[in-house]
Amino acid sequence: MERIWAPWRTVYIGKHKEEGCIFCEKLRSTEDEANYVLLRGQETFVLLNLYPYTNGHLLIAPNRHVGELTELTEGELLELGKMTQGVVSLLRAAFNPDGFNIGVNLGKIAGAGVPGHFHIHVVPRWAGDTNFMPVLGDVRVISEALDTTYCKLKEALAGKKA
């Protein structure tokens, strides 16, 4: 049997799933680095996905706990769009991806891991980033620790503001 060594993921194995909304909990916390919260806007915020498809997989969510696209305010929709534009530019600067998958999973049946809190996925993609692992082993290989990814994005963000 082949083994993939990814010890940094052990913190997620067997972890008790907390009651409540993970997005709301992270938003209430002031520990942005520990929670991988990258940006906070007036209506929305950006954080790293704890279970990324690729390095730099980001989530953009409204500050308000709302689960449906149709329930978002005009201000939330506008800021979600602007944040999406901004993180695409940020990811280009930090990682130079060849492209992006940007999308929303509405409802549990559609794949939403947190169906009660609307969020947008921004997934950077590179030529050749998909291999045989997801097909044969139902496994994704992420080549970089979340802490490293977070630091690279914060550095790129700081450089962008300068």
C-alpha positions in Angstrom: 0.0 0.0 0.0 1.3 3.5 -0.9 1.3 6.2 1.8 1.1 9.9 1.4 2.8 11.8 4.3 1.0 14.9 5.3 1.4 15.2 9.1 0.2 18.8 9.2 -3.3 17.5 8.5 -3.5 15.5 11.7 -5.1 18.5 13.5 -8.2 17.9 11.4 -8.5 14.1 11.8 -11.1 13.0 14.4 -11.7 16.7 15.3 -15.1 17.1 17.0 -17.3 19.2 14.7 -18.5 22.1 16.7 -22.1 23.2 16.8 -22.8 26.5 15.1 -21.4 28.2 12.0 -17.6 28.0 11.4 -17.7 31.2 9.4 -19.5 33.1 12.1 -17.1 31.8 14.8 -14.0 32.8 12.8 -15.6 36.2 12.1 -16.2 36.8 15.8 -12.7 35.8 16.8 -9.8 38.4 16.8 -7.2 35.7 16.0 -7.1 36.1 12.3 -3.8 34.4 11.7 -4.8 31.3 13.8 -8.1 31.2 11.9 -6.5 31.9 8.5 -8.7 35.0 8.0 -6.9 37.0 5.3 -9.0 40.1 4.8 -12.0 41.7 6.4 -14.3 44.1 4.6 -17.4 46.0 5.7 -19.8 43.4 4.4 -17.5 40.3 3.7 -14.3 38.5 4.7 -11.8 36.2 3.1 -10.2 33.1 4.6 -8.2 30.0 3.6 -10.1 26.8 3.1 -9.0 24.3 5.7 -9.6 21.5 3.2 -8.2 23.0 0.0 -8.3 21.6 -3.5 -5.1 23.4 -4.4 -2.7 25.7 -2.6 -4.3 29.1 -2.1 -7.9 27.9 -2.1 -9.8 30.9 -0.6 -13.3 31.4 0.6 -15.2 34.7 0.5 -18.3 35.0 2.7 -20.6 37.7 3.9 -20.2 38.8 7.5 -23.9 38.3 8.0 -25.1 34.7 8.5 -27.1 34.1 5.4 -27.4 30.8 3.4 -29.1 31.8 0.1 -27.9 33.8 -2.8 -31.3 35.4 -3.1 -31.1 36.7 0.5 -27.9 38.7 0.0 -28.2 42.5 0.1 -27.1 44.6 -2.8 -24.1 45.8 -0.7 -23.1 42.2 0.1 -23.3 41.2 -3.5 -21.2 44.1 -4.6 -18.5 43.5 -2.0 -18.5 39.8 -2.7 -17.8 40.6 -6.3 -15.1 43.2 -5.5 -13.4 40.8 -3.0 -13.4 38.1 -5.6 -11.7 40.4 -8.1 -9.2 41.4 -5.4 -8.3 37.9 -4.3 -7.8 36.8 -7.9 -5.3 39.6 -8.3 -3.7 38.7 -4.9 -3.4 35.0 -5.9 -1.9 35.9 -9.2 0.8 38.0 -7.4 1.5 35.4 -4.7 1.4 32.2 -6.7 1.2 33.0 -10.5 -1.5 30.4 -11.3 -2.5 29.5 -14.8 -6.2 29.9 -14.2 -9.0 29.8 -11.6 -12.1 27.9 -10.7 -14.6 30.3 -9.0 -17.9 29.0 -7.8 -20.6 28.5 -5.3 -22.3 25.3 -3.9 -25.8 26.2 -2.9 -27.3 23.5 -0.6 -25.9 20.3 0.9 -26.9 18.3 -2.2 -24.9 20.6 -4.4 -21.8 20.0 -2.2 -21.9 22.9 0.3 -19.9 21.9 3.3 -21.4 24.8 5.3 -24.9 25.1 3.7 -26.2 27.8 6.1 -23.6 30.4 5.3 -23.1 31.5 1.7 -19.6 31.6 0.4 -17.6 31.7 -2.8 -14.7 29.4 -3.6 -11.7 30.8 -5.4 -9.4 28.0 -6.4 -6.1 28.8 -8.2 -5.2 26.2 -10.9 -2.0 25.3 -12.7 -1.3 23.2 -15.8 -0.8 19.7 -14.6 -2.1 20.2 -11.0 -4.6 17.3 -11.4 -3.1 13.9 -11.6 -4.1 10.3 -11.0 -4.5 10.6 -7.2 -8.1 11.9 -7.1 -9.2 9.3 -9.7 -7.5 6.2 -8.3 -7.1 7.0 -4.6 -9.9 9.6 -3.9 -7.0 11.7 -2.5 -5.8 15.2 -3.3 -2.2 16.1 -2.7 -1.6 19.6 -1.4 2.1 20.5 -1.6 2.2 23.3 0.9 1.1 23.8 4.6 -1.7 26.3 5.3 0.6 28.4 7.5 3.0 28.8 4.6 0.2 29.7 2.1 -1.2 32.2 4.6 2.2 33.9 5.1 2.7 34.1 1.3 -0.7 35.7 0.8 -0.2 38.2 3.7 3.2 39.2 2.2 1.7 39.7 -1.3 -1.2 41.7 0.4 1.3 43.9 2.2 3.3 44.5 -1.0 0.1 45.4 -2.8 -0.8 48.0 -0.3 2.6 49.6 -0.3 
